[in-house]
Amino acid sequence: MPLKVVGSGLGRTGTKSMQTALNMLGFGPCHHMVEVFMHPESMALWVDAGEGRPDWDLIFQDYQSMVDYPGAAYWRQIADHYPDAKVLHTVRDPDKWFESTQATIFSPTNRPSMLSSGDDMRVRFFNSFMGPIRDHLDDRAWMTDHFRRHTEAVKAAIAPERLLIYEVGEGWDRLCAFLGVPVPDEPYPSENSREEFIARSAAMRAAMQQAGGAPT
């Protein structure tokens, strides 16, 4: 089925909460990085995409929406491939975003699993979409400029009526109006906080080490 929502916001912009929100609103299943970890066989498809051989219909055959990496790295191509999909761009303060990445997805304890885990497919997968940021993960000025430039590129490329710039924490109202659905009675979800991410990553590393595998 064709995607109905393309998420162009970078990781650590409330994307896990947005995945749950889109599922609640009837736009699920929603693809997110956690889906890749649940279905590691899909990594090869993302490597192919990074090498210029994307099969978006196969990658997203079981999904109605997409947020977070790795898809956010290909937002332009995916939005072009699904021209009827709406584009949802999640944002937050660039410095707070940088600080969040340093404590979570790009932390020194998390990087080995991305860049030198001993698992060739896993390393190829992360390299396939990280692009130039790989060499600048610790550089606040470079990364926050990248964050701002990414948003400006999305705004320049996507027609205003097709695009929602969504600030982390703003809740249901504008999101539901944009998607044309009623506001749920339940509170907007709040998931994958910095503390939750760190605790989950530590538990995963411990489990893998106990099993004798590569750290995650």
Residue, then its C-alpha position, 0 to 999 in steps of 0.5 A: m500500500p502506498l505511504k500516506v505520511v512521509g516523516s522528514g524529521l531527523g531522529r530525536t525529534g519526538t519520532k518514537s512518540m509520533q510513530t505511536a501517534l500515527n498508529m493511534l490515528g489510523f495511519g499505521p503501521c508506521h515505520h521507524m528505526v525500531e522496525v528495522f531492529m525488529h526485522p533485521e532482514s530489511m537492512a539489506l534493502w536499506v543498503d541497496a537504497g543507499e547505493g542508489r537501488p531503492d525499492w520503496d514499495l518493497i521496503f514500505q509494503d506493510y506500512q502506511s506511514m514513516v518517521d525517523y531514520p533511516g527513512a528521514a535520510y531519503w525524505r526527498q526521494i520517498a516524498d517524490h515516490y509517493p506524491d499523494a503522501k503528506v509530509l510531516h516534519t518534526v522539529r525541536d530546538p537545534d541545541k537541545w536536539f544535539e544534546s539529546t543525540q549525544a546522550t542517545i543515538f550518537s553517544p560514545t557507548n552507542r557508536p560502536s554498534m553502528l560503526s564498528s560492531g563486527d556485524d558487516m550488514r549492520v555497519r553497512f546499514f548505518n553507513s548507508f544513511m548517515g552520510p556526512i554526519r558520521d564525521h561530525l557527530d561531536d561537532r555542535a556547530w556543524m550538527t546544529d547547522h545541519f539540523r537547520r539546513h535540513t529543515e530549510a531544504v524540506k520547506a523549500a522542496i515541499a508545497p506548503e499545503r502538503l507540509l506540516i512543521y510539527e514542534v515536539g510537544e505541541g500535542w494533537d490539534r494541528l497534527c489531526a487537522f493536517l491529517g483530517v482526523p478527529v482528535p483522540d480522547e487519549p493524551y498525545p503519547s510521550e515515549n523514548s525519553r533520553e532516560e528510557f533510551i539509555a536504560r534500554s540500550a544498556a539492557m540490550r548491551a548487557a544481554m548481548q554481552q551475556a549471550g557472547g554477541a556483539p554489543t548493541 
